[in-house]
């Protein structure tokens, strides 16, 4: 598994694990498929922000 800090590793439709805003304190990971990449920069230290097919938005912690 890769970490989700580099935008180049994230593609539409891939399976990822993200931490949602409300789960940042617990670190709980939510899994889903990438619908849209929201972060414009090439690298983000906390993970690239994406929208999942479910509509949830979070930062990528795992690329499956």
N, C-alpha and C positions, 0 to 999 in steps of 0.2 A: 504494500500500500504506500502511496505517496502522500505527502502533506499538501495542503491546498494553498500554499503561499505564492505560487507562481501562476499567473493568468494563462500562460502558454500551455500548461498541463490540463486545463479545464476546457472541455468541449460540451456543446449542447447534447443532451440526451444521455450523458454518462451517469453512472451511479456514484453518489457521493454521500458522505456523512457531514452534516453541518451542525453548528451550535446556534440555536435561535437566540434572539436578544433576551427573551425572558429566561433562558436557560444558561446564561453566561456565568452566573454565580455557582451553579451546580456542575456545569460542564456537560450536561446531558446531550447526547448526540442523536439527531433525527436523520433518518436515511431517506433518500429519494433520488429522482432524476433531475438534472439541470434543465430548466426551461429557459432561463435568461441569466447572463452574466452581468452583474450590476457594477462591479468595480472596474474603473477605467485604467488604473495604473497597472504596470506589468507585475509588480510585486507588492504584497501587503503583509506585514509581519504577523497579523492576527488571522490571516486567511482571506481569500477572495470572497466577496459577498455575491451570493447568487439567489435566484428565485427558483424554488422547486416546482415540479408539475402540480403540487398540491396548493401552490400559492404562498407557501411559507418562505420567509426570507431569513438567511443566516450566512455565517462565514464557514467556508469549507475547512474541515479538519482532516478528513480522510477522502482519498480517491480510491474507489474500490475497483 
